Amino acid sequence: MESAVPGVAIELITVSTLPEELGLLRSGDADVCFLWLPVGAAGLADEPVIIPEVVVSDDVLRHWLAEPRPDGRQAPRGPSVRCGCHNVGL
């Protein structure tokens, strides 16, 4: 992964609980995390969602984006990225 984006260093951090993950995000000790939605933290509702570059139905995309949000809004779209899941039978 790091070779695909020269100059970017990736350090993986593993934690056991959602509060630990959210704490790392809030403190700035982590820039990105993978969470199961919903997380129950309204402070994350306006963060953009990274969208994988795979062909999926509108229903699957809405599920990935957790849309509609409880207040009816759409999720803010982040960048779309290639992932290593193209050959996994999605």
C-alpha positions in Angstrom: 0.0 0.0 0.0 2.7 2.5 0.9 4.4 2.0 -2.4 1.3 3.1 -4.2 1.5 6.5 -2.6 5.1 7.6 -2.2 5.8 9.7 0.9 2.8 8.5 2.8 3.6 6.4 5.9 1.0 4.0 7.2 1.0 2.8 10.8 -1.7 0.4 11.8 -3.0 0.6 15.3 -5.3 -2.1 16.8 -7.6 -1.3 19.7 -10.3 -3.5 21.3 -13.2 -1.1 21.9 -15.1 1.6 20.1 -14.4 4.2 22.8 -10.7 3.6 22.2 -11.1 4.1 18.5 -13.1 7.3 18.9 -10.6 8.5 21.5 -7.7 8.1 19.0 -9.7 10.0 16.3 -10.7 12.8 18.7 -7.1 13.2 20.1 -5.6 13.2 16.6 -3.5 10.1 17.3 -5.3 8.5 14.4 -6.3 10.1 11.1 -8.6 7.3 9.9 -10.3 4.3 11.3 -12.7 1.6 10.2 -15.9 1.5 12.3 -19.0 -0.6 12.3 -21.9 1.9 11.9 -23.8 3.3 13.7 -21.3 4.4 16.2 -23.7 6.5 18.3 -21.3 9.5 18.2 -22.9 12.5 16.6 -19.5 14.2 16.3 -18.6 11.9 13.4 -21.8 12.6 11.4 -20.2 15.4 9.3 -17.0 13.5 8.5 -16.7 12.5 4.9 -17.0 8.8 4.0 -14.3 7.3 1.8 -16.0 5.4 -1.0 -14.4 2.3 -2.5 -14.2 2.2 -6.3 -16.3 -0.9 -6.9 -19.5 -1.2 -8.9 -22.4 -1.6 -6.4 -26.1 -0.9 -6.5 -27.5 2.3 -5.1 -28.9 0.3 -2.1 -25.4 -1.1 -1.3 -23.9 2.4 -1.6 -26.5 3.9 0.7 -25.8 1.1 3.2 -22.1 1.7 3.1 -22.7 5.5 3.6 -25.3 4.8 6.4 -27.9 6.8 4.5 -30.1 8.4 5.1 -28.7 9.7 8.3 -31.1 9.9 11.3 -31.8 13.6 10.5 -32.5 12.6 6.8 -29.3 14.1 5.4 -27.0 12.4 3.0 -23.5 11.4 4.1 -20.7 13.8 3.1 -18.8 12.1 0.3 -15.1 11.8 0.7 -12.7 10.6 -2.0 -13.2 7.4 -3.8 -10.3 5.0 -3.6 -9.2 1.7 -5.3 -9.3 -1.2 -2.9 -7.9 -4.7 -3.0 -11.4 -6.2 -3.0 -12.0 -6.3 -6.8 -11.6 -10.1 -7.0 -13.5 -11.2 -3.9 -16.8 -11.8 -5.5 -18.5 -8.5 -4.5 
